[in-house]
Amino acid sequence: MTVDELKGVVSQLGMPAFTAKQMAQWLYEKHARSIDEMTNLSKQNRQRLAEGYEVGIMPHIDCQRSKDGTIKYLFPVEGGGFVETVYIPDNDRATICVSCQVGCKMNCLFCQTGKQGWQGNLTAADILNQIYALPEAEKLTNIVFMGQGEPMDNLDAVLRVCEIMTADWGYKWSPKRITVSSVGVRHKLKRYLDESECHVAISMHSPLHEQRLQLMPAEKAMPISETVELLRQYDFTHQRRCSFEYICFGGLNDSPVYGREIVKLLEGLECRVNLIRFHEIPNVDLPSSDEKRMESLRDYLTHHGITTTIRASRGQDILAACGLLSTAHNPNNPI
């Protein structure tokens, strides 16, 4: 709940008005796991709260641990189903990759989550629980909405979580520590850019309409060219960052011709490109690019003024690709 909603609860239960701020502190600063822990509330008020409310924390039910320190957790969600959350430690950084839907409507060829179909949106509580209930929560430095689901398809919940993470009464994080991804759901992406100061990451994977359409059916209604034109209307030269995610498939989209097309597409837009090696998923015949081809593409883009990095592959010895662990726990979608 937001602090205003907590004020509504306090008023409804006839509790002192200042109790709402105390509750927010217990939730978002002290990370209380139960109402009984809120010890500066009177015992009577704690009892009143407990009769109708709960903190709502749900622990993970499974996890996979990689030798590189990456941990993939599986969390239950309201209404049934499971979602994956990935904890990625990296020297002085610790990033969490959160999910926003059970399944996904986008059905990208290379993503196991899309093979599950769309089963429902997560509530803001479901999304926040992935952060709140994470055993390593106190170590987190960054959040990326790059897990299961399309964030713009569940924008109200995503914006609420971003508000809680950045508000003075919430976690007090800088918006620069949060990145939200999208395939480019145009009108909702515009709303996100207007209402949030957090970073944005666009899933590109090909600069060419026909090829991107084969990889990502969403390209039919949401062409990457239109998404780029929308982004040109916003300032990414100061606090907010715009990036493009680009999975490299060996011999398909990692040759110099694609570098030239990416440069043409992004000309004049302040942005960066993250190259990602493909993690294989069952029954999808897509090859992974090799280091040499990815380095060549990176160097070409960098030479032409686009800051480009190769994202380190993490968790390759566990169920690393998005959607594999949750699929394994779904009896209707066995791997």
C-alpha positions in Angstrom: 0.0 0.0 0.0 1.0 3.6 -0.5 1.2 5.9 2.5 -2.2 7.5 1.5 -3.8 4.0 1.5 -2.3 3.3 4.9 -3.8 6.5 6.1 -7.2 5.2 4.9 -6.7 2.0 6.9 -5.7 3.9 10.0 -8.8 6.1 9.7 -11.1 3.2 9.1 -9.9 1.4 12.2 -10.0 4.5 14.4 -6.3 4.6 15.0 -4.1 7.8 15.4 -3.2 9.4 12.1 0.5 9.2 12.7 0.2 5.4 12.8 0.2 5.3 9.0 3.7 6.8 8.8 4.8 4.3 11.5 3.4 1.4 9.4 5.2 2.7 6.3 8.5 2.7 8.2 8.0 -0.8 9.4 7.2 -2.0 5.9 9.6 -0.1 3.7 12.5 0.8 6.0 12.6 -2.0 8.5 11.0 -4.7 6.3 8.8 -6.2 9.1 7.6 -9.7 8.3 4.5 -9.6 10.5 2.2 -7.0 12.2 3.4 -8.2 15.6 6.9 -6.8 14.8 5.4 -3.2 14.6 6.2 -2.7 18.3 5.6 1.1 18.5 2.0 0.4 17.7 -0.1 -0.4 20.7 -1.0 -4.0 21.2 -4.7 -3.2 20.7 -4.0 -1.5 17.4 -1.8 -4.4 16.2 -4.7 -6.7 17.0 -7.1 -4.5 15.0 -4.7 -4.6 12.0 -4.2 -8.3 12.2 -7.9 -9.0 12.1 -8.2 -7.6 8.5 -4.7 -7.3 7.2 -1.3 -9.0 6.9 2.1 -8.0 5.7 1.6 -10.5 2.9 5.2 -11.8 2.5 5.4 -15.2 0.7 8.8 -17.0 0.8 10.2 -18.7 -2.3 9.4 -22.4 -2.9 12.4 -23.4 -5.0 15.8 -22.0 -6.1 18.7 -22.9 -8.4 22.2 -21.7 -7.4 24.9 -21.2 -9.9 28.6 -21.5 -9.3 29.0 -17.9 -10.4 26.8 -16.7 -7.5 23.6 -16.2 -9.5 20.5 -17.5 -7.8 17.1 -18.1 -9.5 14.2 -18.1 -7.1 10.7 -19.4 -7.7 7.9 -17.5 -5.9 4.2 -18.3 -5.6 1.7 -15.6 -6.5 -1.8 -14.7 -5.6 -4.4 -16.7 -7.6 -1.9 -19.5 -8.3 1.0 -20.0 -10.5 4.7 -19.2 -10.1 7.2 -16.6 -11.2 11.0 -16.5 -11.4 13.2 -13.9 -9.8 16.9 -13.8 -10.4 19.5 -12.4 -8.0 22.8 -11.5 -9.7 25.7 -10.4 -7.6 28.6 -8.7 -9.4 31.4 -7.2 -7.2 29.9 -4.2 -5.5 26.6 -4.5 -7.4 23.7 -6.8 -6.7 20.9 -6.8 -9.2 17.5 -8.4 -9.0 15.5 -9.3 -12.1 11.8 -9.3 -11.3 8.8 -10.7 -13.1 5.5 -8.9 -13.6 3.2 -11.5 -15.2 2.5 -15.3 -15.0 3.3 -16.2 -18.6 3.4 -13.6 -21.4 1.3 -12.6 -24.4 4.2 -11.6 -26.6 5.3 -15.1 -27.5 8.8 -14.2 -28.6 10.4 -17.2 -30.4 13.4 -17.3 -28.2 11.7 -17.0 -24.8 10.4 -20.0 -22.8 7.9 -17.7 -20.8 6.0 -17.0 -24.0 5.5 -20.8 -24.6 3.4 -20.8 -21.3 0.9 -18.4 -22.8 -0.5 -15.6 -20.7 -2.0 -16.6 -17.4 -2.4 -13.3 -15.6 -1.0 -10.1 -14.3 0.8 -9.9 -11.0 -0.4 -7.6 -8.3 1.9 -4.9 -7.1 2.2 -7.0 -3.9 3.3 -10.0 -6.0 6.0 -7.9 -7.7 7.1 -6.3 -4.5 7.2 -9.6 -2.7 10.0 -10.7 -5.0 12.1 -7.9 -3.6 10.7 -7.9 0.0 11.1 -11.7 0.5 14.4 -12.1 -1.2 16.9 -13.5 1.2 19.5 -11.1 -0.2 17.2 -8.1 -0.1 19.5 -5.9 2.0 22.3 -6.3 -0.5 20.4 -5.0 -3.5 21.7 -2.1 -5.5 19.6 -2.4 -8.7 16.3 -3.7 -10.0 15.5 -4.6 -13.5 12.0 -5.5 -14.8 13.3 -8.1 -17.3 11.9 -11.3 -15.9 8.7 -13.0 -17.0 6.0 -10.9 -18.7 5.8 -7.6 -20.5 5.9 -4.8 -18.0 3.8 -2.4 -20.1 1.0 -5.0 -20.2 0.8 -4.6 -16.4 1.7 -1.0 -16.2 -0.4 0.1 -13.2 1.2 -2.5 -10.9 4.7 -1.7 -12.3 4.3 2.0 -11.7 3.0 1.4 -8.2 6.1 -0.6 -7.4 8.3 2.0 -8.9 6.6 4.6 -6.7 7.0 2.6 -3.6 10.7 1.9 -4.4 11.5 5.7 -4.9 9.1 7.5 -2.6 10.3 9.3 0.5 7.9 7.2 2.6 9.0 4.0 0.8 12.4 2.5 0.0 13.8 6.0 -0.9 15.8 4.6 -3.9 17.0 6.8 -6.7 15.1 6.1 -10.0 18.5 5.5 -11.6 18.6 2.2 -9.8 15.5 0.8 -11.6 15.2 -0.2 -15.2 11.9 -1.3 -16.9 12.0 -3.2 -20.1 9.5 -3.5 -23.0 9.1 -4.8 -26.5 7.6 -1.4 -27.3 3.9 -1.3 -26.3 3.6 2.2 -27.7 0.8 4.0 -25.8 1.7 2.4 -22.5 5.4 3.0 -23.1 4.6 6.7 -23.5 2.6 6.7 -20.3 5.5 5.0 -18.5 8.0 7.6 -19.8 5.7 10.4 -18.8 4.9 9.2 -15.3 8.2 7.6 -14.2 11.8 8.8 -14.1 13.2 5.2 -14.1 15.4 3.9 -16.9 13.9 2.2 -20.0 15.2 -0.8 -21.9 13.7 -1.8 -25.3 14.0 -5.4 -26.6 15.2 -5.0 -30.1 16.9 -8.2 -31.2 16.8 -7.2 -34.9 16.7 -3.8 -36.6 14.9 -5.2 -39.6 11.1 -5.4 -39.7 10.7 -8.8 -41.3 13.3 -10.5 -39.2 12.1 -9.0 -36.0 8.6 -10.0 -36.9 9.7 -13.6 -37.2 11.4 -13.4 -33.8 8.9 -11.2 -32.1 5.2 -11.3 -33.3 4.7 -8.0 -31.4 6.6 -6.2 -34.2 3.5 -6.4 -36.4 1.6 -4.0 -34.1 4.6 -2.4 -32.5 7.4 -1.8 -35.1 10.8 -1.0 -33.6 11.0 2.0 -35.9 7.9 3.5 -34.3 9.3 2.8 -30.8 12.5 4.6 -31.7 10.6 7.6 -33.0 8.6 7.8 -29.7 11.9 7.6 -27.7 13.3 10.5 -29.7 10.7 12.7 -28.0 12.4 12.3 -24.6 15.6 13.5 -23.1 18.1 10.8 -22.2 21.1 13.0 -21.9 20.9 13.5 -18.1 19.4 11.3 -15.4 17.4 8.8 -17.3 19.0 6.1 -19.5 17.6 4.5 -22.7 19.1 1.1 -23.7 18.4 -1.6 -26.2 18.6 -5.3 -25.5 19.9 -7.3 -28.4 20.2 -11.1 -28.2 22.8 -12.3 -30.7 21.9 -15.4 -32.7 24.9 -17.0 -34.5 24.8 -16.1 -38.3 21.3 -14.6 -38.0 21.6 -11.1 -36.6 25.2 -10.7 -35.6 27.0 -9.8 -38.9 28.2 -6.3 -40.0 25.1 -5.7 -42.0 23.0 -5.7 -38.8 25.5 -3.3 -37.2 25.0 -0.8 -40.1 21.2 -1.1 -39.8 21.3 -0.6 -36.0 23.4 2.6 -36.5 20.9 3.9 -39.1 17.9 3.1 -36.8 19.4 4.7 -33.7 21.0 7.7 -35.4 20.8 10.8 -33.1 19.2 9.0 -30.2 21.2 9.1 -26.9 21.2 5.4 -26.0 23.3 2.3 -25.4 23.1 -1.3 -26.7 23.5 -4.4 -24.6 24.5 -7.5 -26.6 23.3 -10.8 -25.0 24.3 -14.3 -25.8 21.3 -16.6 -26.5 20.5 -19.2 -23.8 19.0 -22.2 -25.5 15.5 -23.3 -24.7 13.8 -26.6 -25.6 12.4 -27.1 -29.1 13.7 -23.8 -30.5 16.3 -24.2 -33.2 18.2 -20.9 -32.8 22.0 -20.8 -32.7 24.0 -18.9 -30.1 26.5 -16.4 -31.3 30.2 -16.8 -30.5 32.4 -14.3 -28.7 34.3 -13.2 -31.7 31.2 -12.2 -33.7 29.7 -10.4 -30.7 32.9 -8.5 -30.1 33.0 -7.5 -33.7 29.5 -6.2 -33.6 30.2 -4.4 -30.3 33.3 -2.7 -31.8 31.4 -1.6 -34.9 28.6 0.0 -32.9 31.0 1.6 -30.5 33.1 3.0 -33.3 30.0 4.6 -34.8 29.1 6.4 -31.6 26.8 3.9 -29.9 28.0 2.8 -26.5 27.8 -1.0 -26.6 28.5 -3.7 -24.1 28.4 -7.5 -24.1 26.5 -8.7 -21.1 28.2 -11.4 -19.2 26.4 -14.7 -19.3 25.3 -15.7 -15.8 23.8 -18.8 -14.4 24.6 -21.1 -17.4 24.9 -24.1 -15.1 21.3 -23.7 -13.8 18.0 -23.2 -15.6 19.2 -19.8 -16.8 16.9 -18.9 -19.7 13.8 -17.0 -18.6 10.8 -19.3 -18.0 12.5 -22.6 -17.6 12.2 -23.0 -13.9 8.6 -22.0 -13.7 7.8 -24.2 -16.7 9.4 -27.1 -14.9 7.0 -26.6 -11.9 3.9 -26.4 -14.1 2.5 -29.9 -14.6 0.6 -28.7 -17.7 3.8 -27.5 -19.4 6.6 -30.0 -18.6 10.0 -29.4 -20.2 
